[in-house]
Amino acid sequence: MEQLITENSPVVYYVSGRDRDEWVLFIHAAFVDHRMFTKQIDYFKSKYNVLAVDIIGHGKSVETKKGDSISKMSDWINDILKAEYIEKLHIVGVSLGSVIAQDFANRYPGAVSSLACFGGYDINNFDVETQKKNGSAQALMMLKAMFSVKWFAKANKKISAYTTQAQEEFYEMNIRFPKRSFMYLSALNSMVNKFQTKPREYPLLIGCGQFDIPLELEMLKEWKKREPAAKVVILENAGHCVNMDVPLEFNSVMYEFWSKKI
């Protein structure tokens, strides 16, 4: 993939192809980078123009300046779309990527062809108590990282992936996550419960892995109740990062969704 960056943005992005009819954007989970979508990029690059980003503080998006934070990701992504002359695109977010994907859809709905969120939650209707519990769990993981990134990565890989191969791939990316990059995630809560969900002019797909945490499955059920038109998929033999655990099945689901077969 071609590696690029826009002016006045720390976000490094990657493009494969510009001659297809449709664009796809992949936004990765926390503590890894765009390479978690390697198997998706390899599969879809012959069918779509593929765009992927490294979230601020992740991968190569580390050349930052004062005031930069994750809350600006949607605007930076919009700058990328302008630079690449992209009017609309399909967006796929996993875990943290699903939060950014939804925030972008809130802010720039006209640029969204479809939205797919895996291992995430409805950021426009996130329960305060759940938010507190989630914050406590994140604080504990951050504490582990402060002592040892390797310790943190070893614990995180078992939470983030189900299959042995996916866990090892996640670990190899996670150990390269800089400790200082935690500060960019501190503004994450500013993206939650900020907008009211408006009628979507594009299809929505929400899903997770069969072996993701029980809370994730419950949050999907509640999200589906609020948005009955959403398509829901639970991928078998997968954990949190479903695209890494079962890439063939994930690719099939996405292709059918974009082809309007599900």
N, C-alpha and C positions, 0 to 999 in steps of 0.2 A: 504494500500500500504506500501511496505517496504521503509523506509527512509534511504538514503545513502548520502555519500559525498566522492569525490576523494581527493587525496593528493594534497596540494598546490592550492586548489580552494575553493572559498567561496560558490559555488553553491550547494545547497542541492537539491537532486533529489529523485524521487519516482518511484518505479517499481512495477507493478502488473503482475506477470507471466513471465516465461522464456521458456515455453515449446511449444509455438505456432510457426507457420511458419513465421509470419511477425510481425514487430514492428511498433508502432505508437508513435510519440512524440507530445505532446501538449505544446505550449508556450503561456502563459497568457498575458493579457493586463496590462497596467500600473496601479499601485496603489493597485492591488489586489495580488493574488498568485495562485498557481496551483489548488486551490479548486474551482476556477471558472469553472473548467472542471469536477466537481464531477459527473454530470449526464452523461457525455461522458465516463468517466472512468468506472462507474458502468455498462454502456451498452456494452462497447467494450472489457472489460477485459476477457470475455468468448470467444472472437473471435480473439483477437490479444494480443501480449505482449505489455503492455502499459507503456510508459515512460512519466513523467511530471517533470518540473523543476520549482523552484522558481528563477526568475530573480534576479540578484544582487540587494541588497537593499530591496527586497520584501520577504514576508513570513519569512522563516528561513534562508535565504541567507544573513545574516547580519554580519557574523564574517569575516570582510574584513581586508586587509592590505593596506598600502600606495601604490598607483599606480593602484589599482583595479578600473575598470570602465566597463560600459556596452559594450564598444568596444571589450572586451575580451570574451564576452559570447559565440561566435561561437567556439573559441578554447577550452573553458571549456566544451562545449557540446561535442566536438570531443573527449576530454579526457574521458568523461562519456561513449561514444560509445566504446572506447578502453577497458575501465574497464569492460564493460558488454559484450564484444566480439560481438558487433553489427556491421555488415558490411553495411547494408542499412536499411532505415526506411522511413515511410510516415511521413511528417511533417505538422502540423497544427498550424498556428499562428493567433491570434486575436489582432488587433490594434498594440500596441507595439510589441507583439509577432510575428506579421507578418513581421515587420522590421528585427527582429533577425532571423526569419526563412529564409528570403531572403538572409541576409548576410551569413548565414551558407551555403545556396545553392550556393552562389557566390564562397565561399572559398573551399567548399568540395562537389562539384556536384556529385562525384562518390558515395557518401553515401546517396543520395536522391532517394527514390523509387517514391515519388510524393510530390508535394508541394501545400498546400492550404492556401490562405491568405484571411482573412475576416477583414473588417473595416480598411484596410490599403491602401497603395499606392505603386507604382513601385519605389523602392528606387534607381534604376539605371537611372531613367529618371524623377527626381522630379524638377518641375519648381521652379526657384529661387524666384519669387514673391510669389508663393504659400507657399514656405518654410518660407519666412519672415512673412507672415500672420499667418501661423501655429505657428511659434515661438512666435509671439506676444500674441496669444491666450493662449499658454502654460505658458508664463510669468505671465499673469493675473491670471491663475489658481494657479500658485505657490505662488503668492502674497496672495491669499486667504488662502492658506495652512499655510503660515507663521503667519497669525493672529490667525487662528483656524483650526485645522484638521477637526473638526466636521462641520464647515461651508463649508470648501472645499469639504468634502465628500457628504454633502447634495446637493451641486451644481453639483458635478461630477456625482452622481448617475443618475440624470435626463438626462445628456448628454450621459452617457455610456449604459443605458438600457432603454427599452420602457415599459415593463410590471411592475406592482407594485411589484410583487414578486422578479423579477430580480433586480430591483432597491434596494430593501431592502437587498438582498444577497450581492450586490455589495458594499453597504454602510457599512455593517458589516465587510467586509474585508478592505475597504478603510480607516476606522478610525484607523486601526492598522498600517498604513503605517508611518514609522518614518520620521520626517522632514529632518533629516540628509541624508536620502537616495536620496533626490533630486540631490545631487552632483554627484551621479553615472550616472545620466541621461544626464549630461552635454556633454558627448562625443557622443551623439546620431547622431549629424550632421556629424561626421567623418565616418559614415556608409552609408551616402547618396551620390549618384553620384560618387562613388569611382570605380565602375566596369562597364564595358560594358556588356550588356546582350548577352550571347552566346546561340547558338542553344541548347535547352533543350533536354536532353535525357530521360526525365521523364515528366509525365502529370502535368499540372498546372491548378488549380482551383482558381478563384478569385470571391469574393462576398461581400455582405453587407446586412444590413437589409433595408426593405422598408422605415423605418422612420429614417434612418441615415441622417446625414446632407447632403444637396444637393451637396456640394463640393465632398463628397465621391463618389456619383453616377457619377459625371462628371469624376473624376479621374479613375474610373473603365472603363468608356467608352474609355478614351484615352489609358489606358493600353491594352484593348482588341484590339484596332487598331494596336498597336505596336506588339502584340503577338496574331495573329488571331487564333492560335491553342488552346488558353486558353479557358477553360470552364468558363462560367459566371453564377452565381446564385444570385438572389435577393430574400431574404426570407421575406414573408409577415408577418405582425404583429410583426416585430422585429426592434430594433434600432441598436446601434453600436455593442454591445456584443451579437451577434445573437445566440450563443450557449446557453446563459443564458435565453434569451427571449423565444425562441422556441426550446427547447432541442430535442424534438422528431423529428421535421422536420430537424433540423441540423444533428442529428445522421443518419437519413435516407439518406440525401444528401451525407454525408461522406461515408457511407457504399456502396452506389451506385457508387460513384466516385472510391473508392478503388477496387470495384468489376468490374470496367470498364464498368458500365452500363450507365454512362453519360460521 
